[in-house]
Amino acid sequence: MAGIKISALPAATSAVGTDVFPADQSGPVTRKISFSQVATLFNTNFVQLNPSSNQIITTNSLSLAAGNVLTTLGTFSSGSAAGGISGSFKAFATTAATGGTKFTAANNAGNFENVLTNASTSAARTWTLPDATGTIALTVTTGGLIAVSVAGTTQALSAGNAYIFNNIGATTGTLPTSGSSAIGDVIKIKGRSGAPWIIQANTSQIIIYGSVASSAAGTATSAAGTDSIQLMYVSSNAWSVDWALSSGIVIA
């Protein structure tokens, strides 16, 4: 068959693994290679996207044709349910050397599968984590406020927290400075004590309860140790009582 062009050969009815064709491996001798060998090559260097149980997916680039939503996935891998590998997904920025985002599935003691999903929204949303230091702690909140248990008798208060005063003695909570406060900031206090609690206004601040206002750097004191109160920063140097569960808050 010397001198016959490959294009002039008759077409095979169907391809099988034992079929062979010439391969030039940059040497003086042209060798034959089978479809089975090619399949082995592909299985070694490429993966399918519907792996069987415990199979690991790893690829350096996954792209679709122009016009599709997915164009490149950078590095994509999934871990093995058999253990030993933490699965991860990396998405790189469109401009070279400008960073990316990595999601990693690491081991957990309970062998639980955790789900990250978007909530139902009325419009498209963008979440940005502008933390340059590398670590962001997400805290579970209740009712929009973070619960803080207080064991001592003094506490510096911060906006966005719901404090539980647990000490048997009188506990004093000092409001944040006006410089660190913003209009609409909220603080809640719940007492679990036999002694009344005291809310101390910071420098130049007043506490407003109905039509009554405290003196500068004044106080609001509960009638009982189990009373509750919520305050909002409403204007410069002014905290107002939203509500109070008490037989009488004393403003001074």
Disulfide bonds with the S-S distance in Angstrom:
none
